[in-house]
Amino acid sequence: MPRKAREYIDQNETIYHIVCRGNNQKRIFLSVRDYKKLLSILRKVKKELQFYFYSYNFLPNHFHLLIETRQDSLSKIMGRVNFLYAIYFNHRYHRSGHVFQDRFYSSIIDKEKYFWTVGCYIDLNAVRAKIVSIPEDYRWSSFSIYSQRIYDDDLIDRDKFLSYTGVANLEQARQEYVDFVKSNIDSWEEKQPEFIKSQTMI
């Protein structure tokens, strides 16, 4: 069967919501070490290639990313991430073959219209999956980075993300984003836009 085409236009200076799923819906994280390894790989690739990294959420059989390309293409970035993780996963669990279903799915995000909405969608993924009841309780999500007043790690480009809100004061923007995510915990299904409703993310 031919490989399903990826649903994106590979271009620079573009924001993408990316989803990578386990092959045949199998788990791609079997231990805490696996989650930590993917974070380590993302950190490594971010140092090697040019892109902004805004959000992530790792669920047992898939993960979400929100990134903005710069000089390097999306296919190059995700090809590197998935290649390194597949090598690690197969070696650790003494297996071979595909780790991921296809390669990845992505959609282009309009930062003027949907940027906060997609960030919120990603941050609430573990809540929607009923793993936790509030997003800050989920360890493998970037929401905890936004909920902190002080954040000194360079993995997530938090200030860049917050600058797109149009709020000049970044601390005010951070608090408004956190409040926006929390305000949608109980009513997200009704408020999400059609372009997300049409995608099967979980």
Secondary structure by P-SEA (a helix, b strand, c coil): ccccccccccccccccbbbbbccccccccccaaaaaaaaaaaaaaaaabbbbbcccccccccbbbbbbbccccaaaaaaaaaaaaaaaaaaaaccccccccccbbbbbbcccccaaaaaaaaaaccccccccccccccccccccccccccccccccaaaaaaaacccccaaaaaaaaaaaaaaacccccccccccccccccc
